[in-house]
Amino acid sequence: MSDQATELVLTETQSSLGVITLNRPRAVNALNYEMLKGVDAALTEFEKDDAVQAVLIRGAGERGLCAGGDVVSLYRAIEKEDYEQGQEYFRVEYTLNHRIANFSKPYIAFMDGLVLGGGVGVSAHGSHRIVTENTKAGMPETVIGFSPDIGGLNILARAPHNFGTAMALTGIHVGAADAIAVGLADYFVPADKLEDLQKSLTEVSSAEQVTEVMEKFAQDAGDSPFEENKEWIEIAFGEETPQEIVKALEKAAQGESTGLAEELFAAILRNSPTGVKTALKAIRLAEKQSLAQTLEQDYLTSCNAMRAHDMREGIRAQVVDKDRNPVWQPASFDQVSDELVDSFFEPIDGAKELKLG
């Protein structure tokens, strides 16, 4: 592990618990390449250590576990047409996501605060996923011009009532109860109890005891807005095309008073039409895929998106210039052809493959 990775990813063994802390708080622990390698190296060490019964990942600072991938570095690589740098980042990230899902010891994630995109990738594939009253979880890739990645669609595709499709296409952030309802998390624990929970986890003598500790600390997450609106969400996001989904949301907004339909309606229209259409195809394919297959698919859609217009424009508008006014090309769902969407799922000539299966 390099010195830089050591600083950005802190590791500590606390009795039987291996602790990984993402340590880039000024960037809400956004994952750069060195951090991905650092987390992977930490998992290797903890997996070999027989004294470690479980691993915990958490974020430094008060704002969140992780606000996503380091898209600024990705933008700079795209600007230079250094696509191999981006491809290598995605290969390492998705391989880590797959490793977390198949880790041999309990993998616990404190999903406190912001947990977005790549942050979901290092948490939601774990075995024990904890949300708090501060949690704001989401897959906002369509907001910046491409399709959700990190294997998130494999989880979202299995959510009841098309909740996952709603998240994937709109990119909205959800709280603790919705994160559990969608399948991104397992337990709600108040933020002020996380330190006590961590201390109890240091005392486990077997992997089986981890679940017992979780159940001791878990509380009711409260009402899920998704569950309260499941009837029209299931109908709207079960439509065949984004255009039909938009019409269904517009109709739902006239008949419900919570404002959720209006929020989803505004969000899907704000996002990249190409990204939304690609995400809809991808999540429906993910329904029948293994996680490895979804991650391999993500690699294709992400690497192709680097070479397209909307990812560069979306990152520019949201993160670099921050004018929040992306100019999408094509500009509407009607202008995004099926052939264009299909092209995002094609292998790239000369690019290294990702094979996880």
C-alpha positions as CSV (number, residue, x, y, z in Angstrom):
1,M,0.0,0.0,0.0
2,S,1.4,3.4,-1.0
3,D,1.9,6.2,1.5
4,Q,-0.9,8.1,-0.2
5,A,-3.3,5.2,0.0
6,T,-2.3,4.7,3.6
7,E,-3.3,8.2,4.5
8,L,-6.6,8.1,2.5
9,V,-7.5,4.7,3.8
10,L,-6.9,4.1,7.5
11,T,-6.8,0.6,8.9
12,E,-6.9,-0.6,12.5
13,T,-7.5,-3.9,14.3
14,Q,-9.7,-3.5,17.4
15,S,-9.7,-6.9,19.1
16,S,-11.6,-9.1,16.7
17,L,-12.8,-6.3,14.4
18,G,-10.8,-5.0,11.4
19,V,-11.7,-1.3,10.8
20,I,-11.4,0.5,7.5
21,T,-11.9,4.3,7.5
22,L,-12.2,6.2,4.3
23,N,-10.1,9.3,5.1
24,R,-10.8,12.0,2.6
25,P,-13.4,14.0,4.6
26,R,-13.1,17.3,2.6
27,A,-14.3,15.4,-0.4
28,V,-16.9,13.4,1.6
29,N,-14.5,10.5,1.1
30,A,-14.9,10.3,-2.6
31,L,-13.1,7.3,-3.9
32,N,-10.0,7.9,-6.0
33,Y,-7.9,5.1,-7.5
34,E,-5.5,5.0,-4.6
35,M,-8.4,4.6,-2.1
36,L,-9.8,1.7,-4.1
37,K,-6.4,-0.1,-4.0
38,G,-6.1,0.8,-0.3
39,V,-9.4,-0.8,0.6
40,D,-8.5,-3.9,-1.4
41,A,-5.2,-4.2,0.3
42,A,-6.9,-3.8,3.7
43,L,-9.3,-6.6,2.9
44,T,-6.4,-8.8,2.0
45,E,-4.7,-8.2,5.3
46,F,-7.9,-8.7,7.4
47,E,-8.8,-11.9,5.5
48,K,-5.4,-13.4,6.3
49,D,-5.6,-12.4,10.0
50,D,-7.3,-15.3,11.9
51,A,-7.9,-13.0,14.9
52,V,-10.2,-10.8,12.8
53,Q,-13.7,-12.1,12.8
54,A,-15.4,-9.2,10.9
55,V,-14.5,-6.1,9.0
56,L,-16.2,-2.6,9.3
57,I,-16.0,0.2,6.8
58,R,-16.8,3.7,7.9
59,G,-16.1,7.3,6.7
60,A,-14.1,10.0,8.3
61,G,-15.8,13.4,9.0
62,E,-19.4,14.3,9.7
63,R,-20.8,14.4,6.2
64,G,-21.0,10.8,5.1
65,L,-19.5,7.4,4.4
66,C,-18.7,8.3,0.8
67,A,-20.1,10.7,-1.8
68,G,-19.1,8.4,-4.7
69,G,-16.3,8.0,-7.1
70,D,-13.7,10.7,-7.9
71,V,-15.5,12.0,-11.0
72,V,-13.3,15.1,-11.2
73,S,-10.2,12.9,-11.9
74,L,-12.4,10.9,-14.4
75,Y,-13.4,14.2,-16.1
76,R,-9.7,15.2,-16.4
77,A,-8.9,11.9,-18.0
78,I,-11.8,12.2,-20.5
79,E,-10.7,15.7,-21.4
80,K,-7.2,14.3,-22.3
81,E,-8.9,11.4,-24.0
82,D,-7.0,9.1,-21.6
83,Y,-9.7,6.5,-21.7
84,E,-7.4,3.8,-20.4
85,Q,-7.0,5.6,-17.1
86,G,-10.8,5.6,-16.7
87,Q,-11.1,2.0,-17.7
88,E,-8.5,0.9,-15.2
89,Y,-10.4,2.8,-12.5
90,F,-13.6,1.0,-13.4
91,R,-11.9,-2.4,-13.5
92,V,-10.4,-1.9,-10.0
93,E,-13.6,-0.5,-8.6
94,Y,-15.9,-3.2,-9.9
95,T,-13.5,-6.0,-9.0
96,L,-13.5,-4.6,-5.4
97,N,-17.3,-4.5,-5.4
98,H,-17.4,-8.1,-6.4
99,R,-14.8,-9.0,-3.7
100,I,-16.9,-7.3,-1.0
101,A,-20.0,-9.3,-2.0
102,N,-18.0,-12.5,-1.8
103,F,-15.8,-11.6,1.2
104,S,-15.2,-14.6,3.5
105,K,-15.9,-12.7,6.8
106,P,-18.8,-10.5,7.8
107,Y,-18.4,-7.1,6.1
108,I,-20.2,-4.3,8.0
109,A,-20.9,-0.9,6.6
110,F,-21.8,2.2,8.6
111,M,-23.9,4.1,5.9
112,D,-24.2,7.3,7.9
113,G,-24.7,10.5,6.0
114,L,-24.1,10.6,2.2
115,V,-23.7,7.2,0.5
116,L,-23.8,7.8,-3.2
117,G,-22.7,5.9,-6.3
118,G,-19.3,4.4,-5.5
119,G,-20.1,4.7,-1.8
120,V,-23.0,2.3,-2.3
121,G,-20.5,0.0,-4.0
122,V,-18.3,-0.3,-0.9
123,S,-21.3,-0.7,1.4
124,A,-24.4,-2.2,-0.1
125,H,-22.6,-5.4,-1.3
126,G,-21.6,-6.1,2.3
127,S,-23.3,-8.6,4.6
128,H,-24.4,-6.2,7.4
129,R,-25.4,-2.7,6.2
130,I,-26.4,-0.1,8.8
131,V,-28.3,3.2,8.0
132,T,-29.0,6.1,10.4
133,E,-31.3,9.1,10.5
134,N,-28.6,11.0,8.6
135,T,-28.5,8.6,5.7
136,K,-28.9,9.9,2.2
137,A,-28.3,7.1,-0.2
138,G,-28.6,7.2,-4.0
139,M,-27.3,6.2,-7.4
140,P,-27.1,9.6,-9.1
141,E,-25.3,8.5,-12.3
142,T,-28.1,9.6,-14.7
143,V,-27.7,13.1,-13.2
144,I,-24.2,13.2,-14.6
145,G,-24.9,11.6,-17.9
146,F,-24.5,7.8,-17.7
147,S,-26.1,4.6,-16.2
148,P,-25.8,3.5,-12.6
149,D,-22.8,1.2,-12.1
150,I,-20.9,-0.6,-9.2
151,G,-23.3,-3.5,-9.5
152,G,-26.0,-1.3,-7.9
153,L,-28.6,-2.3,-10.5
154,N,-28.3,-5.9,-9.4
155,I,-29.7,-4.9,-6.1
156,L,-32.1,-2.3,-7.4
157,A,-33.5,-4.8,-10.0
158,R,-34.7,-7.0,-7.1
159,A,-36.4,-4.3,-5.1
160,P,-40.2,-4.7,-4.8
161,H,-42.7,-2.5,-6.6
162,N,-40.2,-1.1,-9.0
163,F,-38.6,1.0,-6.3
164,G,-35.2,0.3,-7.7
165,T,-36.1,1.4,-11.1
166,A,-37.4,4.7,-9.6
167,M,-34.0,5.2,-7.9
168,A,-32.0,4.2,-11.0
169,L,-33.7,6.5,-13.4
170,T,-34.2,9.6,-11.2
171,G,-31.0,9.5,-9.1
172,I,-32.9,10.8,-6.1
173,H,-31.4,10.4,-2.6
174,V,-33.4,8.3,-0.1
175,G,-33.4,8.1,3.7
176,A,-32.9,5.1,5.9
177,A,-36.4,3.5,5.6
178,D,-36.4,3.6,1.8
179,A,-32.8,2.3,1.7
180,I,-33.9,-0.7,3.6
181,A,-37.1,-1.1,1.5
182,V,-35.1,-1.0,-1.7
183,G,-32.5,-3.6,-0.4
184,L,-29.5,-1.3,0.0
185,A,-29.4,-1.7,3.8
186,D,-30.4,-4.1,6.5
187,Y,-30.6,-2.3,9.9
188,F,-31.4,1.1,11.3
189,V,-29.2,2.3,14.2
190,P,-29.3,5.9,15.5
191,A,-26.1,7.7,14.7
192,D,-25.3,8.3,18.4
193,K,-25.3,4.5,18.9
194,L,-22.7,3.7,16.2
195,E,-19.8,4.0,18.6
196,D,-21.4,1.6,21.1
197,L,-22.2,-0.8,18.2
198,Q,-18.6,-0.7,17.0
199,K,-17.4,-1.4,20.5
200,S,-19.7,-4.4,20.8
201,L,-18.5,-5.7,17.5
202,T,-14.9,-5.7,18.8
203,E,-16.0,-8.3,21.3
204,V,-17.4,-10.9,18.9
205,S,-15.7,-14.3,19.0
206,S,-17.4,-15.7,15.9
207,A,-18.9,-14.5,12.7
208,E,-22.3,-15.7,13.8
209,Q,-22.3,-13.3,16.8
210,V,-22.2,-10.3,14.4
211,T,-25.8,-10.7,13.5
212,E,-26.8,-11.1,17.1
213,V,-25.1,-7.8,17.9
214,M,-26.8,-6.1,15.0
215,E,-30.2,-7.2,16.1
216,K,-29.6,-6.0,19.6
217,F,-28.9,-2.4,18.4
218,A,-31.3,-2.3,15.5
219,Q,-34.4,0.0,15.8
220,D,-37.4,0.7,13.7
221,A,-36.4,2.9,10.7
222,G,-39.9,4.5,10.5
223,D,-42.2,4.8,7.6
224,S,-40.9,4.4,4.0
225,P,-42.2,7.0,1.6
226,F,-41.7,4.4,-1.2
227,E,-43.8,1.9,0.7
228,E,-46.5,4.5,1.3
229,N,-46.7,5.2,-2.4
230,K,-46.0,1.7,-3.8
231,E,-49.1,1.4,-5.9
232,W,-48.4,4.2,-8.3
233,I,-44.6,3.7,-8.2
234,E,-45.1,0.1,-9.3
235,I,-47.4,1.2,-12.2
236,A,-45.3,4.2,-13.3
237,F,-41.9,2.5,-13.3
238,G,-43.3,-0.7,-14.8
239,E,-44.0,1.2,-18.1
240,E,-42.0,0.2,-21.1
241,T,-40.3,3.4,-22.0
242,P,-39.1,6.6,-20.2
243,Q,-41.7,8.6,-22.2
244,E,-44.5,6.4,-20.8
245,I,-43.0,6.6,-17.3
246,V,-43.0,10.4,-17.5
247,K,-46.7,10.4,-18.5
248,A,-47.5,8.1,-15.6
249,L,-45.6,10.2,-13.1
250,E,-47.4,13.3,-14.3
251,K,-50.7,11.6,-13.8
252,A,-49.7,10.3,-10.4
253,A,-48.6,13.8,-9.3
254,Q,-52.1,15.0,-9.8
255,G,-53.5,12.4,-7.4
256,E,-51.1,12.2,-4.5
257,S,-50.2,14.8,-1.9
258,T,-46.8,13.9,-0.6
259,G,-44.9,15.5,-3.5
260,L,-42.9,12.4,-4.3
261,A,-44.4,11.9,-7.7
262,E,-43.6,15.5,-8.6
263,E,-40.1,15.0,-7.3
264,L,-39.6,11.9,-9.4
265,F,-41.2,13.6,-12.5
266,A,-38.9,16.6,-12.2
267,A,-35.8,14.4,-11.6
268,I,-36.2,12.1,-14.6
269,L,-36.8,15.1,-16.9
270,R,-33.7,16.8,-15.6
271,N,-31.4,13.9,-16.2
272,S,-29.5,12.7,-19.3
273,P,-32.0,11.2,-21.7
274,T,-29.3,8.8,-23.0
275,G,-28.4,7.9,-19.4
276,V,-32.0,7.2,-18.4
277,K,-32.7,5.1,-21.5
278,T,-29.4,3.1,-20.9
279,A,-30.2,2.7,-17.2
280,L,-33.7,1.3,-18.0
281,K,-32.3,-1.3,-20.4
282,A,-29.5,-2.1,-18.0
283,I,-31.7,-2.6,-14.9
284,R,-34.1,-4.9,-16.8
285,L,-31.2,-7.0,-18.0
286,A,-29.9,-7.1,-14.4
287,E,-33.1,-8.8,-13.2
288,K,-31.7,-12.1,-14.5
289,Q,-28.0,-11.5,-14.0
290,S,-25.6,-12.5,-11.3
291,L,-23.7,-9.7,-9.6
292,A,-20.6,-10.6,-11.7
293,Q,-22.6,-10.3,-14.9
294,T,-24.0,-6.9,-13.9
295,L,-20.6,-5.6,-13.0
296,E,-19.3,-6.8,-16.4
297,Q,-22.2,-5.0,-18.0
298,D,-21.5,-1.9,-16.0
299,Y,-17.9,-1.9,-17.3
300,L,-19.2,-1.8,-20.8
301,T,-21.7,1.0,-20.2
302,S,-19.3,3.1,-18.2
303,C,-16.4,2.7,-20.6
304,N,-18.6,3.6,-23.6
305,A,-20.1,6.5,-21.7
306,M,-16.6,8.0,-21.3
307,R,-16.4,8.3,-25.1
308,A,-19.9,9.8,-25.4
309,H,-21.0,13.4,-24.9
310,D,-23.2,13.3,-21.8
311,M,-20.8,11.9,-19.2
312,R,-18.3,14.7,-19.9
313,E,-21.1,17.3,-20.0
314,G,-22.8,16.0,-16.8
315,I,-19.7,16.0,-14.7
316,R,-18.8,19.4,-16.0
317,A,-22.2,20.9,-15.1
318,Q,-22.6,19.2,-11.7
319,V,-19.1,19.0,-10.3
320,V,-16.5,21.0,-12.3
321,D,-18.2,24.3,-13.4
322,K,-21.2,23.7,-11.1
323,D,-23.6,25.6,-13.2
324,R,-26.1,22.8,-12.8
325,N,-27.2,23.4,-16.4
326,P,-26.1,20.5,-18.6
327,V,-26.8,20.5,-22.3
328,W,-27.6,16.9,-23.1
329,Q,-27.1,15.5,-26.6
330,P,-29.5,14.1,-27.7
331,A,-31.7,16.5,-25.8
332,S,-34.9,14.4,-25.4
333,F,-36.0,10.8,-25.0
334,D,-37.5,10.8,-28.5
335,Q,-34.2,11.6,-30.0
336,V,-32.3,8.8,-28.3
337,S,-32.4,5.8,-30.7
338,D,-32.4,2.2,-29.6
339,E,-29.2,1.8,-31.7
340,L,-27.5,4.5,-29.6
341,V,-28.6,2.8,-26.3
342,D,-27.5,-0.6,-27.6
343,S,-24.0,0.8,-28.5
344,F,-23.3,1.3,-24.8
345,F,-23.5,-2.5,-24.2
346,E,-20.9,-3.3,-26.9
347,P,-17.2,-4.2,-26.2
348,I,-14.7,-1.5,-27.0
349,D,-12.0,-2.3,-29.5
350,G,-8.6,-2.6,-27.9
351,A,-9.9,-2.2,-24.3
352,K,-9.1,-4.8,-21.6
353,E,-12.1,-6.9,-20.7
354,L,-13.5,-7.3,-17.2
355,K,-14.2,-11.0,-16.4
356,L,-15.5,-11.7,-12.9
357,G,-17.7,-14.8,-13.4
